[in-house]
């Protein structure tokens, strides 16, 4: 139980909970851009991962669509930047 409490209190978990699709969009829907802002990996690295998984296993497109639906839109204005 202590492990889970430490995991959910970590900075990485807080960043993922604050995950939002960017206001200005991205190359397609902004999923990789949002993941790039919330994780230590750049957006281009996420694009490579999704493209490889599309061509190798075919699950990348499904995961991308699910993430696009699941990640909320960013709030407009400066309210998000706190």
For each residue, the residues with C-beta under 8 A, 3 or more apart:
1: 4 5
2: 5 6
3: 6 7
4: 1 7 8
5: 1 2 8 9
6: 2 3 9 10
7: 3 4 10 13
8: 4 5 13
9: 5 6 13
10: 6 7 13 14
11: 14 15
12: 15 16 39
13: 7 8 9 10 16 17
14: 10 11 17 18
15: 11 12 18 19 38 39
16: 12 13 19 38 39
17: 13 14
18: 14 15 38
19: 15 16 34 35 38 71
20: 34 71 72 73 74 75 80
21: 25 26 29 30 31 33 34 68 71 72 73 74
22: 25 26 30 33 34 37 74
23: 73 74 76 80
24: 30
25: 21 22 29 30 33
26: 21 22 29 30 31 32 33 34 43
27: 32 33 47
28: 31
29: 21 25 26 64 68
30: 21 22 24 25 26 33 34
31: 21 26 28 34 35 46 64 67 68 71
32: 26 27 35 36 43 44 46 47 50
33: 21 22 25 26 27 30 36 37 43
34: 19 20 21 22 26 30 31 37 38 71
35: 19 31 32 38 39 41 43 46 67
36: 32 33 39 41 42 43 44 45 46
37: 22 33 34 43
38: 15 16 18 19 34 35
39: 12 15 16 35 36 46
40:
41: 35 36 45 46
42: 36 45 46
43: 26 32 33 35 36 37 46 47
44: 32 36 47 48
45: 36 41 42 48 49
46: 31 32 35 36 39 41 42 43 49 50
47: 27 32 43 44 50 51
48: 44 45 51 52
49: 45 46 52 53 60
50: 32 46 47 53 54 60 61 63 64
51: 47 48 54 55 60
52: 48 49 55 56 60
53: 49 50 56 57 58 59 60 63
54: 50 51 58 59 60 61
55: 51 52 60
56: 52 53
57: 53 60
58: 53 54 61 62
59: 53 54 62 63
60: 49 50 51 52 53 54 55 57 63 64
61: 50 54 58 64 65
62: 58 59 65 66
63: 50 53 59 60 66 67
64: 29 31 50 60 61 67 68
65: 61 62 68 69
66: 62 63 69 70
67: 31 35 63 64 70 71
68: 21 29 31 64 65 71
69: 65 66
70: 66 67
71: 19 20 21 31 34 67 68
72: 20 21
73: 20 21 23
74: 20 21 22 23 80
75: 20 79 80
76: 23 79 80
77: 80
78: 81
79: 75 76 82
80: 20 23 74 75 76 77
81: 78
82: 79
